[in-house]
Amino acid sequence: MIRVSLRFFASRVLKTKRMDKGDRRTLERVIFSDGVRSRVEAEILLQLARTIRENDSAWTDFVVAAVVDFAVWGSRPTGYVDPDMADWLIAVLREGGATALTRRIAREIVKEAHGVDRRFTDFIRPWWLPRLPWSAWSGAPEQRGWAPA
């Protein structure tokens, strides 16, 4: 379910393709004061980030932090990107292509999580092999901190 305030905010911003600092502050401090609560909300944030023409670094930082926090800490098992979350992340990050934003989100997810499903690391490998630590790519899932239930 999506918050009504987010629905109205997103429809206005998607029409104008603009967001100023006041809009960003409203989004951060009012609408998402308790974080992203669903995949739909995370997808809306990504859609806004892809649509807005004038991005400032604070906006990008907010989107990255919100999506990473939701993906890594927003569902059980907390701290891990399980197969279901990996499939969803692959779908939403693939949608916009390999942009600087999607690469940064993926890199931060791998850095923040205790363990990441192999499908996600296999998906992002062509984009970031030189930047990620070898431990993210090597060994069995149990050695990387992820052990499927």
VMD Tcl script that draws the C-alpha trace (Angstrom):
set ca {
  {0.00 0.00 0.00}
  {1.21 3.47 -0.84}
  {0.80 6.51 1.38}
  {-1.73 9.04 0.06}
  {0.71 11.90 0.60}
  {3.32 10.10 -1.52}
  {0.80 9.46 -4.30}
  {-0.06 13.17 -4.58}
  {3.57 14.26 -4.22}
  {4.79 11.82 -6.89}
  {2.06 12.71 -9.38}
  {2.90 16.42 -9.08}
  {6.64 15.89 -9.43}
  {6.24 13.46 -12.34}
  {4.14 16.07 -14.19}
  {6.58 18.94 -13.66}
  {9.76 16.82 -13.72}
  {11.17 19.19 -11.12}
  {11.87 19.02 -7.41}
  {13.34 21.79 -5.32}
  {15.05 21.59 -1.94}
  {11.77 22.18 -0.13}
  {10.18 19.25 -1.97}
  {13.10 17.02 -1.09}
  {12.91 18.03 2.56}
  {9.18 17.30 2.61}
  {9.80 13.90 1.11}
  {12.57 13.09 3.57}
  {11.19 14.57 6.78}
  {7.43 14.16 6.38}
  {6.52 11.46 3.88}
  {9.45 9.12 4.56}
  {10.14 10.12 8.15}
  {9.92 6.44 9.11}
  {11.64 5.14 5.97}
  {10.45 3.28 2.92}
  {7.81 0.74 3.96}
  {7.14 -1.19 0.76}
  {8.55 -2.18 -2.59}
  {6.05 0.10 -4.30}
  {7.35 3.09 -2.36}
  {10.94 2.21 -3.27}
  {9.92 1.87 -6.93}
  {8.27 5.30 -6.80}
  {11.46 6.83 -5.39}
  {13.47 5.27 -8.20}
  {10.94 6.47 -10.78}
  {11.16 10.00 -9.36}
  {14.96 9.85 -9.44}
  {14.91 8.76 -13.08}
  {12.42 11.47 -14.06}
  {13.64 14.59 -12.28}
  {15.83 16.75 -14.48}
  {17.72 18.71 -11.85}
  {19.23 16.32 -9.34}
  {21.27 17.58 -6.44}
  {23.64 15.40 -4.48}
  {21.41 15.45 -1.38}
  {18.52 14.03 -3.42}
  {20.68 11.25 -4.83}
  {22.09 10.48 -1.37}
  {18.54 10.25 0.02}
  {17.33 7.88 -2.71}
  {20.37 5.62 -2.33}
  {20.10 5.51 1.47}
  {16.34 4.89 1.41}
  {16.50 2.03 -1.12}
  {19.53 0.42 0.54}
  {17.93 0.66 3.99}
  {14.73 -0.93 2.70}
  {16.49 -3.69 0.75}
  {18.94 -4.66 3.49}
  {17.12 -3.87 6.73}
  {13.44 -3.60 5.73}
  {12.52 -7.28 5.62}
  {13.52 -10.52 7.27}
  {16.10 -11.82 7.44}
  {17.39 -8.37 8.32}
  {20.88 -7.60 7.09}
  {20.64 -10.08 4.22}
  {19.44 -9.88 0.65}
  {17.55 -13.14 0.26}
  {16.56 -14.67 -3.11}
  {13.16 -12.94 -3.19}
  {14.66 -9.51 -2.48}
  {17.46 -10.19 -4.99}
  {14.92 -10.96 -7.72}
  {13.02 -7.76 -6.98}
  {16.20 -5.66 -6.90}
  {17.37 -7.10 -10.20}
  {14.04 -6.23 -11.80}
  {13.88 -2.63 -10.54}
  {17.55 -1.85 -11.17}
  {17.47 -3.40 -14.64}
  {14.45 -1.27 -15.57}
  {16.43 1.96 -15.70}
  {19.62 0.44 -17.04}
  {23.11 0.78 -15.62}
  {23.00 4.41 -14.53}
  {25.25 6.01 -11.96}
  {22.36 5.84 -9.50}
  {21.62 2.13 -9.99}
  {25.31 1.24 -9.83}
  {25.68 3.20 -6.61}
  {22.60 1.55 -5.06}
  {23.88 -1.93 -5.94}
  {27.37 -1.17 -4.64}
  {25.99 0.18 -1.35}
  {23.71 -2.83 -0.90}
  {26.64 -5.22 -1.23}
  {28.73 -3.12 1.16}
  {25.97 -2.75 3.77}
  {24.49 -6.25 3.83}
  {25.92 -9.08 5.89}
  {25.20 -11.36 2.94}
  {23.76 -11.09 -0.55}
  {22.10 -13.73 -2.68}
  {24.35 -14.98 -5.47}
  {21.87 -13.93 -8.19}
  {22.28 -10.29 -7.21}
  {26.07 -10.41 -7.19}
  {26.02 -12.25 -10.53}
  {23.71 -9.57 -11.93}
  {25.94 -6.67 -10.88}
  {29.28 -8.34 -11.57}
  {29.71 -6.90 -15.11}
  {29.11 -3.38 -13.79}
  {31.40 -3.33 -10.76}
  {33.92 -6.13 -10.65}
  {36.91 -3.82 -10.08}
  {35.19 -1.83 -7.30}
  {33.82 -4.53 -5.03}
  {35.91 -6.52 -2.58}
  {36.89 -10.01 -3.68}
  {34.94 -11.47 -0.74}
  {31.71 -10.35 -2.39}
  {32.44 -12.60 -5.39}
  {34.32 -15.57 -3.99}
  {33.45 -18.56 -1.90}
  {30.28 -20.41 -1.12}
  {27.28 -18.39 0.07}
  {27.90 -19.57 3.63}
  {31.42 -18.10 3.51}
  {30.05 -14.73 2.39}
  {27.66 -14.58 5.33}
  {24.54 -15.73 3.50}
  {23.12 -19.12 4.36}
  {19.74 -19.92 2.83}
  {17.18 -21.25 5.30}
}
mol new
graphics top color blue
foreach p $ca { graphics top sphere $p radius 0.5 }
foreach p [lrange $ca 0 end-1] q [lrange $ca 1 end] { graphics top cylinder $p $q radius 0.2 }
display resetview
